[in-house]
Amino acid sequence: MSNAAAPSARSPRRAVVERTTKETRIRVAVDLDGTGVYKVSTGIGFLDHMLEQLSRHSLIDLEVEAVGDLHIDFHHTTEDTGIAIGEAVAKALGDRKGIQRYGDALIPMDETLTRVAIDLSNRPYLIWKVNFTRDKLGDMDTELFKEWFQAFAQAAGATLHVENLYGENNHHIVESSYKALARAFRAAVEIDPRKADAVPSTKGVLGGSL
């Protein structure tokens, strides 16, 4: 019988973030090792639908409760929700030790195909190659989806590339972008069993210069 000590259990990768400004009040809770359970309320129906997709297809448990100045427009709530979710993800990742770090996904949705690649490098960057032919989906301005992805990438410390390869239906284009993010993110946060004790970088830390 081996005398080697059993490896210690990994700490739960959970986090709660509360963000309050003069424009929004937001509470976010995440569990990176969840099963895709969600409870989302932002006051913006279409955004709720997208965040539910993000949770379901990433298997990250997600709670979002947001109250914002929707009487002005949806901008502040959309952007601040992206920030708060990103901050919660960054907090839950901690030193990012053991993660796969990279993920990518190619998601079809009827006539639409969207590709997302992510690097949880702690060096925020967004490439957004997504165009819309409508100004609104429901009551939501389509230009706000880029704002959400930018806010999420910045706060989560993610290099994020989102590219819609083709598509006609604007709803499908947006939804495939969130589903592709979910699947790519799911891969990136997975623990690598061969290097669960190491930060996935030759520098020994994620962030800073290349």
C-alpha positions as CSV (number, residue, x, y, z in Angstrom):
1,M,0.0,0.0,0.0
2,S,1.3,3.4,-0.9
3,N,2.2,5.8,1.9
4,A,1.6,8.8,-0.4
5,A,-0.8,11.3,1.0
6,A,-4.1,11.7,-0.8
7,P,-4.4,14.9,-2.7
8,S,-6.2,17.6,-0.9
9,A,-9.7,18.4,-2.1
10,R,-10.0,21.4,-4.3
11,S,-11.7,24.4,-2.8
12,P,-15.1,25.3,-4.3
13,R,-14.8,27.7,-7.2
14,R,-17.7,29.9,-6.2
15,A,-18.0,33.7,-5.8
16,V,-20.5,36.4,-5.0
17,V,-20.2,40.0,-6.3
18,E,-22.3,42.9,-5.4
19,R,-22.0,46.0,-7.5
20,T,-23.8,49.3,-6.7
21,T,-23.6,52.5,-8.6
22,K,-25.9,55.5,-9.1
23,E,-27.2,53.7,-12.2
24,T,-27.5,50.0,-11.2
25,R,-27.6,47.6,-8.2
26,I,-26.4,44.1,-9.1
27,R,-25.8,40.9,-7.3
28,V,-24.1,38.0,-9.0
29,A,-23.3,34.5,-7.7
30,V,-21.4,31.9,-9.7
31,D,-20.3,28.3,-9.2
32,L,-17.8,27.3,-11.9
33,D,-18.3,23.6,-11.0
34,G,-22.1,23.7,-11.2
35,T,-24.7,22.0,-13.4
36,G,-26.1,24.9,-15.3
37,V,-28.7,26.0,-12.8
38,Y,-29.7,29.6,-13.2
39,K,-31.9,32.3,-11.7
40,V,-31.7,35.5,-13.7
41,S,-33.6,38.8,-13.4
42,T,-32.2,42.0,-15.0
43,G,-35.5,43.6,-16.1
44,I,-34.4,43.1,-19.7
45,G,-36.2,40.0,-21.1
46,F,-33.8,39.3,-24.0
47,L,-30.7,39.7,-21.9
48,D,-32.2,37.3,-19.3
49,H,-32.7,34.8,-22.1
50,M,-29.1,35.1,-23.2
51,L,-27.7,34.8,-19.6
52,E,-29.8,31.7,-19.1
53,Q,-28.2,30.2,-22.3
54,L,-24.8,31.1,-20.9
55,S,-25.4,29.3,-17.7
56,R,-27.1,26.2,-19.2
57,H,-24.5,25.6,-21.9
58,S,-21.4,26.3,-19.7
59,L,-22.7,24.3,-16.8
60,I,-21.9,27.2,-14.6
61,D,-24.5,27.9,-11.9
62,L,-25.5,31.6,-12.2
63,E,-27.6,33.9,-10.2
64,V,-28.1,37.5,-11.4
65,E,-30.3,40.1,-9.8
66,A,-30.1,43.5,-11.3
67,V,-32.0,46.7,-10.8
68,G,-31.1,49.5,-13.2
69,D,-32.2,52.8,-14.7
70,L,-34.2,51.2,-17.5
71,H,-36.4,54.3,-17.7
72,I,-33.4,55.9,-19.4
73,D,-32.2,53.0,-21.6
74,F,-30.8,49.5,-21.3
75,H,-27.1,50.5,-21.6
76,H,-26.1,50.8,-18.0
77,T,-27.8,47.5,-16.9
78,T,-26.4,45.5,-19.8
79,E,-22.8,46.8,-19.4
80,D,-22.8,46.6,-15.6
81,T,-24.2,43.0,-15.7
82,G,-21.3,42.0,-17.9
83,I,-18.9,43.6,-15.5
84,A,-20.4,42.0,-12.4
85,I,-20.5,38.5,-14.0
86,G,-16.9,38.9,-15.2
87,E,-15.8,40.0,-11.7
88,A,-17.5,37.0,-10.1
89,V,-15.8,34.7,-12.6
90,A,-12.4,36.2,-12.0
91,K,-12.9,35.9,-8.2
92,A,-14.0,32.3,-8.5
93,L,-11.0,31.4,-10.7
94,G,-8.6,32.8,-8.1
95,D,-5.0,32.2,-9.2
96,R,-6.4,30.2,-12.2
97,K,-4.2,27.2,-11.1
98,G,-5.0,24.0,-12.9
99,I,-7.4,25.4,-15.5
100,Q,-7.2,24.4,-19.2
101,R,-7.1,28.1,-19.9
102,Y,-8.1,27.9,-23.6
103,G,-11.4,27.0,-25.1
104,D,-13.2,27.4,-28.4
105,A,-16.5,26.5,-29.9
106,L,-18.2,26.5,-33.3
107,I,-22.0,26.8,-32.8
108,P,-24.6,26.4,-35.5
109,M,-28.1,27.7,-35.1
110,D,-30.3,27.0,-38.1
111,E,-28.8,29.2,-40.9
112,T,-26.3,30.8,-38.6
113,L,-22.7,29.8,-37.6
114,T,-20.7,31.5,-34.9
115,R,-17.2,30.9,-33.6
116,V,-15.8,31.9,-30.2
117,A,-12.3,31.4,-28.8
118,I,-11.3,32.3,-25.3
119,D,-8.0,32.5,-23.4
120,L,-8.4,33.0,-19.6
121,S,-5.1,34.8,-19.7
122,N,-5.9,37.6,-17.3
123,R,-5.1,39.9,-20.2
124,P,-8.5,41.4,-21.3
125,Y,-9.1,41.8,-25.0
126,L,-12.1,41.6,-27.3
127,I,-12.3,41.0,-31.0
128,W,-15.9,41.4,-32.1
129,K,-16.8,40.5,-35.7
130,V,-20.6,40.4,-35.4
131,N,-22.9,42.5,-37.6
132,F,-26.6,43.0,-37.3
133,T,-29.2,44.1,-39.8
134,R,-31.7,45.3,-37.2
135,D,-31.3,48.0,-34.6
136,K,-33.3,46.2,-32.0
137,L,-34.3,42.7,-30.8
138,G,-37.4,43.2,-28.8
139,D,-36.8,46.4,-26.9
140,M,-33.0,45.8,-26.7
141,D,-30.6,47.7,-28.9
142,T,-28.4,45.2,-30.8
143,E,-25.3,47.5,-30.3
144,L,-25.5,46.6,-26.6
145,F,-24.4,43.0,-27.1
146,K,-20.9,44.2,-28.0
147,E,-20.9,46.3,-24.8
148,W,-21.8,43.2,-22.7
149,F,-19.1,41.0,-24.2
150,Q,-16.5,43.8,-23.8
151,A,-17.5,44.4,-20.2
152,F,-17.4,40.6,-19.5
153,A,-14.0,40.1,-21.1
154,Q,-12.5,43.1,-19.3
155,A,-13.7,42.1,-15.9
156,A,-13.1,38.4,-16.2
157,G,-9.6,38.9,-17.5
158,A,-10.3,37.1,-20.8
159,T,-9.0,37.4,-24.3
160,L,-12.1,36.8,-26.2
161,H,-12.7,36.5,-30.0
162,V,-16.3,36.4,-31.3
163,E,-17.0,36.0,-35.0
164,N,-20.2,35.3,-36.7
165,L,-19.2,33.5,-39.9
166,Y,-22.6,33.8,-41.5
167,G,-26.3,34.1,-40.7
168,E,-29.5,36.1,-41.5
169,N,-31.7,36.0,-38.4
170,N,-30.4,38.5,-35.8
171,H,-31.8,36.5,-32.9
172,H,-29.9,33.5,-34.1
173,I,-26.7,35.5,-34.4
174,V,-26.9,36.8,-30.9
175,E,-28.0,33.5,-29.3
176,S,-25.3,31.5,-31.1
177,S,-22.7,34.0,-29.8
178,Y,-23.7,33.4,-26.2
179,K,-24.0,29.7,-26.7
180,A,-20.5,29.6,-28.3
181,L,-19.1,31.7,-25.4
182,A,-20.7,29.2,-23.0
183,R,-19.2,26.1,-24.6
184,A,-15.7,27.8,-25.0
185,F,-15.8,29.0,-21.4
186,R,-16.8,25.6,-20.2
187,A,-13.7,24.1,-21.8
188,A,-11.4,26.8,-20.5
189,V,-12.4,26.6,-16.8
190,E,-12.1,22.8,-16.7
191,I,-9.3,21.5,-14.5
192,D,-6.5,19.7,-16.2
193,P,-5.9,16.5,-14.2
194,R,-2.3,16.3,-15.3
195,K,-1.5,19.9,-14.1
196,A,-4.1,20.6,-11.5
197,D,-1.5,22.2,-9.2
198,A,0.1,24.5,-11.7
199,V,-0.8,27.8,-13.4
200,P,-1.0,27.2,-17.1
201,S,1.8,29.6,-18.1
202,T,5.6,29.4,-18.4
203,K,5.7,32.6,-16.4
204,G,4.0,30.9,-13.4
205,V,1.4,33.6,-13.3
206,L,-1.4,34.7,-15.7
207,G,-1.6,38.3,-16.6
208,G,0.9,41.1,-17.5
209,S,3.0,41.0,-20.7
210,L,3.3,38.1,-23.0
